[in-house]
Amino acid sequence: MPTTGSKRAARVISWLREQVTSGAWPIGTKIPTEPELTEQLGVGRSTVREAVRALASLGILETAPGRGTFVRSSSPVSAVLTDYLGEKEISDVLGIRRTLEIEAARKAALDLSDEHIDALRHALEEEREHVQSGHTEALDPPGPFHVALVQASGNPLLTELYQGLAHAVKLGIRDGKVKSSPADEKLRDHERIFEAVVKHDLVEAVHAANDHGDRDLVVVPGDSEKSDGGRSAAAPAEPPAVYRRIDTRRGGSLSPVRIFRAPDDAR
């Protein structure tokens, strides 16, 4: 925990972290407002503000101007990890992010609890409300559905790694290196993933998560990729990847479904 200017703020920081780690404030939820915390804890606004700022610096909380403060992580985002990811190509970061999301969808489809189903359904409802109200910035990474999906994997390490990557992605969006897909498109993709995991359809869940990863976030071309006075240089378009299901017989019975990538096969 970072040092603060007052012991009172340190006690508030400890209390706030307990609300997060205990699950009283799940990841993605909005915490009470500054006046509410001031009244509840019996401290001044400056003390609450100092405590929130300290946890925001660790990546546990995130303040969104005009919307409030939200829980973004259950554990501190390591400064070493943040610096390390900052030195890597954002396209590589996005690739690892997609890999984690595909694994999360796979695990969720295999063993999805009623609690996780409720969390995913609630996240979808929250996203629909944001899309309908036009507050689409709330869907920027990690977004409520992505948080719920990763938690549904039941893998705490995957969750912590994803949170660190999500922080790097947010910095990429802030710096103009990454462009997010339209909110209505995100919602459709999330609904498809949800339908697959609740049916325990492993193959469809993996496909849906992968397809979403292909278009959810797009790397914005850098200066080195531009020409003609700042216009983006044309690049040959890659053919869309086609995913097919294969059943192979082994010992007279069908083996588990295999998945393979066929870039130029549209059949």
Order of alpha helices (4+ residues) and beta strands (2+ residues): alpha-alpha-alpha-beta-beta-alpha-alpha-alpha-alpha-alpha-beta-alpha-alpha-beta-beta-beta-beta-beta-beta-beta
